[in-house]
Amino acid sequence: MSTRRALALGAILAVVACGSSPPVAAPTPAPTSASPTASPTASPTPSPTVSPTPRQTRSPAPSPTATRTSPRPHRTSPAPVPTSPKPRPLPPGANSVFVLGDSALISAEPYVRSALNGWVVTYDAVGSRRLPQGIDVLRARRSEIGRVVVIQQGNNYIAAEGSFASQIDEAMRVLKGTSRVVWLTVAEKWPSRVVINNAIRAAASRWPTIVVGDWARLIAAHPEYAGDQLHLSPSGRAAMARLIDQCVGPAPR
């Protein structure tokens, strides 16, 4: 009988020690403390000890939070907007700038005049103007054109009037003797405007006085500068003026 009591006590102690973590089937042997046959109840104790382990493997919720936070640095580091390189300052001399454009430049006039601090600005912008018409203006007003010219043309290009590249060359022949000619690229609203911009960039290799002001890249990065990609918003006017000022360079002294 003493050995039976010792076995029963050992079984009860085993149930208390293992059943303290999983409160599943352990309480049932407690009321039947008189029956020494509680030893079979010791066999269910391994089954509750197995069940918590899979539950704990499901609980580590920190892993999804780590995957949510990882993409954030990629969104907060956009590529910088490219800008045109600053040209070298001109040597001392006249400080006159002639600005030729279409309707996209009309609203920007006060911004451009303010940005070109130290320059004497002559401004000629007319709606729907095309480059052949602009060349006529350059010829007619050649005596008023000084050292620097800014040309913003191409938005109204018509292929029937000839290639834009040949029109650029014609304009540059009229402007022979100027120190710097800033050509602004146009918003690439249509495929033909991509051809125009390529012609402007290529002309810089033929005419060393050309400085390309890449408005096309700025408007592509900031569509808010012009809702229709042509006529400038207030922020677009300020951005256009900054670009022109950057390409013209500081006024000579």
C-alpha contacts under 8 A as a table, 3 or more apart, distances in Angstrom:
res1	aa1	res2	aa2	distance
1	M	4	R	5.07
1	M	5	R	6.29
2	S	5	R	5.13
2	S	6	A	6.18
3	T	6	A	5.05
3	T	7	L	6.24
4	R	7	L	5.11
4	R	8	A	6.22
4	R	36	P	7.35
5	R	8	A	5.06
5	R	9	L	6.13
5	R	36	P	7.51
6	A	9	L	5.17
6	A	10	G	6.17
7	L	10	G	5.10
7	L	11	A	6.23
8	A	11	A	5.11
8	A	12	I	6.33
8	A	36	P	5.43
8	A	37	T	7.80
8	A	38	A	7.13
8	A	39	S	6.96
9	L	12	I	5.18
9	L	13	L	6.24
10	G	13	L	5.16
10	G	14	A	6.14
11	A	14	A	5.05
11	A	15	V	6.32
11	A	38	A	7.17
11	A	39	S	5.83
11	A	42	A	6.53
12	I	15	V	5.15
12	I	16	V	6.43
12	I	38	A	7.97
13	L	16	V	5.26
13	L	17	A	6.32
14	A	17	A	5.33
14	A	18	C	6.28
14	A	42	A	7.34
15	V	18	C	5.53
15	V	19	G	5.55
15	V	26	A	6.54
15	V	42	A	6.45
15	V	45	T	7.13
16	V	19	G	5.38
16	V	20	S	6.00
16	V	26	A	7.81
17	A	20	S	5.89
18	C	21	S	6.78
18	C	22	P	7.87
18	C	45	T	6.81
18	C	49	T	7.65
19	G	22	P	5.45
19	G	23	P	6.08
19	G	24	V	7.78
19	G	26	A	5.58
19	G	45	T	6.92
19	G	48	P	7.94
20	S	23	P	6.51
22	P	48	P	6.07
22	P	49	T	7.00
22	P	52	P	7.58
23	P	26	A	6.18
23	P	27	P	7.25
24	V	27	P	7.40
24	V	48	P	6.93
25	A	28	T	5.98
25	A	44	P	7.50
25	A	45	T	7.81
25	A	48	P	7.97
26	A	29	P	6.38
26	A	30	A	7.56
26	A	45	T	7.38
27	P	30	A	5.46
27	P	31	P	7.75
28	T	31	P	6.53
28	T	32	T	7.53
29	P	32	T	5.39
29	P	33	S	6.62
29	P	38	A	6.51
29	P	41	T	6.76
30	A	33	S	5.58
32	T	35	S	5.86
32	T	38	A	7.72
33	S	36	P	7.39
33	S	38	A	7.62
35	S	38	A	6.18
36	P	39	S	6.95
37	T	40	P	6.59
38	A	41	T	5.28
38	A	42	A	7.16
39	S	42	A	5.33
39	S	43	S	7.54
40	P	43	S	5.50
40	P	44	P	7.77
41	T	44	P	5.80
41	T	45	T	7.29
42	A	45	T	5.48
43	S	46	P	6.53
44	P	47	S	5.50
44	P	48	P	7.22
45	T	48	P	5.78
45	T	49	T	6.73
46	P	49	T	5.19
46	P	50	V	6.49
47	S	50	V	5.32
47	S	51	S	6.62
48	P	51	S	5.20
48	P	52	P	7.05
49	T	52	P	6.19
49	T	53	T	7.53
50	V	53	T	5.86
50	V	54	P	7.73
51	S	54	P	6.18
51	S	55	R	6.97
52	P	55	R	5.10
52	P	56	Q	6.24
53	T	56	Q	5.28
53	T	57	T	6.51
54	P	57	T	5.13
54	P	58	R	6.61
55	R	58	R	5.38
55	R	59	S	6.59
56	Q	59	S	5.22
56	Q	60	P	7.35
57	T	60	P	6.53
58	R	61	A	7.78
60	P	63	S	6.83
61	A	64	P	6.23
61	A	65	T	7.30
62	P	65	T	5.29
62	P	66	A	6.42
63	S	66	A	5.23
63	S	67	T	6.60
64	P	67	T	5.12
64	P	68	R	6.34
65	T	68	R	5.08
65	T	69	T	6.38
66	A	69	T	5.38
66	A	70	S	6.26
67	T	70	S	5.35
67	T	71	P	7.50
68	R	71	P	6.62
68	R	72	R	7.87
69	T	72	R	5.73
70	S	73	P	6.87
71	P	74	H	5.54
71	P	75	R	6.91
72	R	75	R	5.34
72	R	76	T	6.45
73	P	76	T	5.23
73	P	77	S	6.40
74	H	77	S	5.67
74	H	78	P	7.64
75	R	78	P	6.66
81	V	217	R	7.95
81	V	218	L	6.99
81	V	221	A	6.76
82	P	217	R	7.20
82	P	218	L	7.37
83	T	214	D	7.21
83	T	218	L	7.60
83	T	243	L	7.96
84	S	212	V	7.19
84	S	213	G	5.88
84	S	214	D	6.30
84	S	243	L	7.69
84	S	246	Q	7.60
84	S	247	C	7.07
85	P	246	Q	7.85
85	P	247	C	7.44
86	K	246	Q	5.84
86	K	247	C	5.87
86	K	249	G	6.72
87	P	211	V	7.48
87	P	246	Q	7.87
87	P	247	C	6.28
87	P	248	V	7.34
87	P	249	G	6.20
88	R	249	G	7.20
89	P	249	G	5.96
89	P	250	P	6.08
89	P	251	A	7.67
89	P	252	P	7.04
90	L	179	S	7.88
90	L	249	G	7.84
90	L	250	P	7.79
90	L	251	A	7.59
90	L	252	P	5.82
91	P	252	P	6.14
91	P	253	R	7.77
92	P	252	P	4.99
92	P	253	R	5.08
93	G	252	P	6.21
93	G	253	R	6.74
94	A	146	G	7.21
94	A	147	R	6.67
94	A	252	P	7.15
95	N	118	G	7.47
95	N	119	W	5.21
95	N	120	V	6.04
95	N	146	G	7.59
95	N	147	R	6.89
95	N	251	A	5.85
95	N	252	P	6.05
96	S	119	W	5.72
96	S	120	V	4.64
96	S	121	V	6.00
96	S	122	T	7.65
96	S	145	I	7.40
96	S	146	G	5.16
96	S	147	R	5.96
96	S	148	V	6.46
97	V	119	W	6.57
97	V	120	V	6.06
97	V	121	V	4.89
97	V	122	T	6.15
97	V	145	I	7.13
97	V	146	G	6.28
97	V	147	R	6.59
97	V	148	V	4.80
97	V	149	V	5.54
97	V	150	V	7.34
98	F	121	V	6.01
98	F	122	T	4.77
98	F	123	Y	6.09
98	F	124	D	7.72
98	F	144	E	7.89
98	F	145	I	5.73
98	F	146	G	7.03
98	F	148	V	6.40
98	F	149	V	4.71
98	F	150	V	6.20
99	V	121	V	7.29
99	V	122	T	6.12
99	V	123	Y	4.86
99	V	124	D	5.95
99	V	125	A	7.59
99	V	149	V	5.85
99	V	150	V	4.66
99	V	151	I	6.18
100	L	123	Y	6.53
100	L	124	D	5.05
100	L	125	A	5.65
100	L	134	G	7.16
100	L	149	V	7.61
100	L	150	V	6.04
100	L	151	I	4.91
100	L	152	Q	6.20
100	L	153	Q	7.87
101	G	104	A	7.28
101	G	105	L	5.72
101	G	106	I	7.63
101	G	124	D	6.44
101	G	125	A	4.40
101	G	126	V	6.57
101	G	129	R	7.38
101	G	134	G	7.80
101	G	151	I	5.98
101	G	152	Q	4.64
101	G	153	Q	5.84
102	D	105	L	5.78
102	D	106	I	6.81
102	D	125	A	4.94
102	D	126	V	4.75
102	D	127	G	4.86
102	D	128	S	5.94
102	D	129	R	5.16
102	D	130	R	7.59
102	D	152	Q	6.91
102	D	153	Q	6.53
102	D	155	N	7.92
103	S	106	I	5.08
103	S	107	S	7.57
103	S	125	A	6.48
103	S	126	V	5.61
103	S	127	G	4.00
103	S	128	S	6.35
103	S	129	R	7.63
103	S	231	H	7.07
104	A	107	S	6.96
104	A	108	A	7.60
104	A	127	G	7.70
104	A	230	L	5.79
104	A	231	H	4.83
104	A	232	L	6.29
105	L	108	A	5.09
105	L	109	E	6.50
105	L	125	A	6.20
105	L	152	Q	7.62
105	L	231	H	7.96
105	L	232	L	7.92
106	I	109	E	5.75
106	I	125	A	5.56
106	I	126	V	6.95
106	I	127	G	7.71
107	S	110	P	7.56
107	S	232	L	7.24
107	S	237	R	7.15
108	A	111	Y	5.27
108	A	112	V	6.07
108	A	232	L	7.54
108	A	237	R	4.85
108	A	238	A	7.42
108	A	240	M	7.41
108	A	241	A	7.06
109	E	112	V	5.16
109	E	113	R	6.10
109	E	123	Y	7.40
110	P	113	R	5.17
110	P	114	S	6.10
111	Y	114	S	5.20
111	Y	115	A	6.11
111	Y	237	R	6.47
111	Y	238	A	6.00
111	Y	241	A	5.66
112	V	115	A	5.04
112	V	116	L	6.12
112	V	238	A	7.86
112	V	240	M	7.62
112	V	241	A	4.51
112	V	242	R	7.68
112	V	244	I	7.31
112	V	245	D	7.56
113	R	116	L	5.34
113	R	117	N	7.17
113	R	121	V	6.62
114	S	117	N	5.96
115	A	241	A	5.96
115	A	242	R	6.52
115	A	245	D	5.95
116	L	119	W	5.61
116	L	121	V	7.71
116	L	245	D	5.62
116	L	251	A	7.95
117	N	251	A	7.49
118	G	250	P	7.74
118	G	251	A	5.47
119	W	251	A	5.65
126	V	129	R	5.88
128	S	156	N	6.06
129	R	133	Q	6.35
129	R	134	G	6.78
129	R	153	Q	7.56
129	R	156	N	6.62
130	R	133	Q	5.47
130	R	134	G	6.21
130	R	153	Q	6.34
130	R	154	G	6.41
130	R	155	N	7.52
130	R	156	N	5.43
130	R	157	Y	5.84
130	R	158	I	7.95
131	L	134	G	4.66
131	L	135	I	6.06
131	L	153	Q	5.74
131	L	154	G	6.58
131	L	157	Y	7.32
131	L	167	Q	7.01
132	P	135	I	5.09
132	P	136	D	6.55
132	P	161	E	7.83
132	P	167	Q	6.89
133	Q	136	D	5.13
133	Q	137	V	6.55
134	G	137	V	5.01
134	G	138	L	6.32
134	G	153	Q	7.91
135	I	138	L	4.96
135	I	139	R	6.26
135	I	170	E	7.70
135	I	171	A	5.67
135	I	174	V	7.78
136	D	139	R	5.16
136	D	140	A	6.14
137	V	140	A	5.05
137	V	141	R	5.97
138	L	141	R	5.29
138	L	142	R	5.46
138	L	145	I	7.94
138	L	171	A	7.68
138	L	174	V	7.08
138	L	175	L	7.68
139	R	142	R	5.16
139	R	174	V	6.51
141	R	144	E	5.40
141	R	145	I	6.72
142	R	145	I	5.19
142	R	174	V	7.92
142	R	175	L	7.74
143	S	146	G	7.78
145	I	148	V	7.58
145	I	149	V	7.30
146	G	149	V	7.61
146	G	178	T	6.66
147	R	177	G	7.94
147	R	178	T	4.77
147	R	179	S	5.02
147	R	180	R	6.52
148	V	178	T	6.14
148	V	179	S	5.90
148	V	180	R	4.80
148	V	181	V	5.75
148	V	182	V	7.69
148	V	248	V	7.25
149	V	178	T	7.66
149	V	180	R	6.43
149	V	181	V	4.73
149	V	182	V	6.11
150	V	181	V	5.83
150	V	182	V	4.61
150	V	183	W	6.12
150	V	184	L	7.62
150	V	244	I	7.61
150	V	248	V	7.88
151	I	181	V	7.41
151	I	182	V	6.10
151	I	183	W	5.03
151	I	184	L	6.27
152	Q	183	W	6.27
152	Q	184	L	5.15
152	Q	185	T	7.26
152	Q	186	V	7.71
153	Q	156	N	7.54
153	Q	184	L	7.50
153	Q	186	V	7.57
154	G	157	Y	4.97
154	G	164	F	8.00
154	G	185	T	7.98
154	G	186	V	6.58
154	G	193	R	7.33
154	G	196	I	6.77
155	N	186	V	6.47
155	N	187	A	7.82
155	N	193	R	7.50
155	N	230	L	7.54
157	Y	164	F	7.90
158	I	161	E	5.82
158	I	162	G	7.81
159	A	162	G	5.62
159	A	163	S	6.52
159	A	164	F	7.99
162	G	166	S	7.31
162	G	167	Q	7.43
163	S	166	S	5.49
163	S	167	Q	6.54
164	F	167	Q	4.96
164	F	168	I	6.23
164	F	196	I	6.16
164	F	199	A	6.75
165	A	168	I	5.15
165	A	169	D	6.49
165	A	196	I	7.53
165	A	199	A	5.14
165	A	200	I	7.11
165	A	203	A	7.23
166	S	169	D	5.09
166	S	170	E	6.26
167	Q	170	E	5.00
167	Q	171	A	6.24
168	I	171	A	5.13
168	I	172	M	6.19
168	I	200	I	7.49
168	I	203	A	7.37
169	D	172	M	5.07
169	D	173	R	6.26
169	D	203	A	7.64
170	E	173	R	5.22
170	E	174	V	6.53
171	A	174	V	5.14
171	A	175	L	6.31
172	M	175	L	4.87
172	M	176	K	6.14
172	M	207	W	7.77
173	R	176	K	5.22
175	L	178	T	5.92
178	T	181	V	7.26
178	T	209	T	7.85
179	S	209	T	6.24
180	R	209	T	4.86
180	R	210	I	6.06
180	R	211	V	7.05
180	R	248	V	7.63
181	V	209	T	5.96
181	V	210	I	4.88
181	V	211	V	6.14
182	V	210	I	5.80
182	V	211	V	4.74
182	V	212	V	5.79
182	V	213	G	6.50
182	V	244	I	7.81
182	V	247	C	6.58
182	V	248	V	6.83
183	W	200	I	6.93
183	W	210	I	6.90
183	W	211	V	6.30
183	W	212	V	5.09
183	W	213	G	5.93
184	L	212	V	6.00
184	L	213	G	4.57
184	L	214	D	5.89
184	L	215	W	6.01
185	T	196	I	7.71
185	T	197	N	5.34
185	T	200	I	6.92
185	T	212	V	7.30
185	T	213	G	6.35
185	T	214	D	5.18
185	T	215	W	5.23
185	T	216	A	5.47
186	V	193	R	6.81
186	V	196	I	7.86
186	V	197	N	6.69
186	V	214	D	7.84
186	V	215	W	6.01
186	V	216	A	5.07
187	A	193	R	7.08
187	A	215	W	6.93
187	A	216	A	4.58
187	A	217	R	7.89
187	A	219	I	6.40
187	A	220	A	7.33
187	A	229	Q	5.98
187	A	230	L	6.95
188	E	191	P	6.74
188	E	192	S	7.88
188	E	193	R	5.01
188	E	194	V	5.63
188	E	216	A	6.38
189	K	193	R	6.67
189	K	229	Q	6.76
190	W	193	R	5.49
190	W	194	V	7.25
191	P	194	V	5.30
191	P	195	V	6.93
192	S	195	V	5.15
192	S	196	I	6.49
193	R	196	I	4.84
193	R	197	N	6.22
194	V	197	N	5.16
194	V	198	N	6.20
195	V	198	N	5.13
195	V	199	A	6.20
196	I	199	A	5.08
196	I	200	I	6.34
197	N	200	I	5.04
197	N	201	R	6.26
197	N	216	A	7.90
198	N	201	R	5.19
198	N	202	A	6.04
199	A	202	A	5.09
199	A	203	A	6.06
200	I	203	A	5.18
200	I	204	A	6.83
200	I	212	V	7.30
201	R	204	A	5.55
201	R	205	S	7.62
201	R	212	V	6.60
202	A	205	S	5.69
202	A	206	R	7.25
203	A	206	R	5.15
203	A	207	W	6.09
203	A	210	I	7.56
204	A	207	W	5.18
204	A	208	P	6.12
204	A	209	T	7.55
204	A	210	I	5.17
204	A	211	V	6.83
204	A	212	V	7.22
205	S	208	P	6.49
207	W	210	I	5.79
211	V	247	C	6.59
212	V	247	C	7.50
213	G	243	L	6.61
213	G	244	I	7.01
213	G	247	C	6.22
214	D	217	R	5.80
214	D	218	L	6.91
215	W	218	L	5.07
215	W	219	I	6.12
215	W	240	M	7.46
215	W	243	L	7.64
216	A	219	I	5.39
216	A	220	A	6.13
217	R	220	A	5.10
217	R	221	A	6.29
218	L	221	A	5.20
218	L	222	H	6.05
219	I	222	H	4.86
219	I	223	P	5.35
219	I	224	E	7.82
219	I	225	Y	6.25
219	I	226	A	7.40
219	I	229	Q	7.25
220	A	223	P	5.89
222	H	225	Y	5.83
223	P	226	A	5.97
223	P	227	G	6.58
223	P	229	Q	7.02
224	E	227	G	5.95
224	E	233	S	7.22
224	E	235	S	7.67
224	E	236	G	7.27
225	Y	229	Q	7.61
225	Y	232	L	5.77
225	Y	233	S	5.35
225	Y	234	P	7.51
225	Y	235	S	5.73
225	Y	236	G	3.78
225	Y	237	R	7.46
225	Y	239	A	7.66
226	A	229	Q	4.66
226	A	230	L	5.82
226	A	231	H	5.48
226	A	232	L	4.49
226	A	233	S	5.35
226	A	236	G	6.19
227	G	230	L	7.46
227	G	231	H	7.25
227	G	232	L	7.47
227	G	233	S	7.32
228	D	231	H	6.46
229	Q	232	L	7.70
232	L	235	S	7.64
232	L	236	G	4.96
232	L	237	R	5.60
233	S	236	G	4.83
233	S	237	R	6.13
234	P	237	R	5.14
234	P	238	A	6.41
235	S	238	A	5.18
235	S	239	A	6.16
236	G	239	A	4.94
236	G	240	M	5.98
237	R	240	M	5.09
237	R	241	A	6.15
238	A	241	A	5.13
238	A	242	R	6.24
239	A	242	R	5.09
239	A	243	L	6.21
240	M	243	L	5.11
240	M	244	I	6.22
241	A	244	I	5.16
241	A	245	D	6.10
242	R	245	D	5.09
242	R	246	Q	6.05
243	L	246	Q	5.05
243	L	247	C	6.25
244	I	247	C	5.20
244	I	248	V	5.98
245	D	248	V	5.20
245	D	249	G	5.96
245	D	250	P	7.74
246	Q	249	G	5.40
